[in-house]
Amino acid sequence: MNNVKLSDNKIAHSTFINYIFEGNLRNELKCNICQFSSKTFNSVLDISLEISKNIKSISNALTAFTSIEHLTHGNEWYCEKCKRKVSSCKQLCINELPLILMIHLKRFNYNGKINKFIEFKLIEKITSLANSEDNKFIITNYYLYGIIVHHGYSAHSGHYVAYIKASNDQWYEMNDSCVRVCKIDEILS
């Protein structure tokens, strides 16, 4: 089980899906001149992570996802306090984690499928903000219970297979109507 603490807005969710899978991201833009910042919050049901050439693990991808982006030279941000476009910093943070976290790896780009190995663990430590005002962080352990894998070379063809951990801690491959027992080494590879 996760050590995620429920906030008041979790209780107010309209569906069971939102209650279980909904998290919250904070997008902050900060003026490099006057330090004025604008924060927006977005609800998400999963986190989609880019797989660039430098990404080797889920941990790397999460670090890249939350890294600071500098907006300069034709990509400036309009600061409400300065009343003009200025160079700024943009950062996305995980503000509130869901009870169950779904991570999606963006394995397709304009060149086709990105087939490189991405390391993941049976327990991932995910950092989120404990309080968006004072930027205190909390670490939550998420335990791996399922993986969906695409076999094929393009977004237009191929086959999906699921690997699921049962309540007895046994892993299974679900391939259409065929179900077989798997070893953990196969899952992690």
Buried (B, 14 or more C-beta within 10 A) or exposed (E): EBEBEEEEEBEEBEEEEBBBBBBBBBBBBBBBEEEBBBBEEEBBBEBEBBBEEEBEBBBBBBEBBBEEEEBEEEEBBEBEEBEEEBBBBBBBBBBBBBBBBBBEBEBBEEEEBBEEEBEBEEEBEBBBBBEBEEEEEBEBEBEBEBBEBBEEEEEEEEEEBEBBBEEEEEBBBBBEEEEEEBEEEEBEE
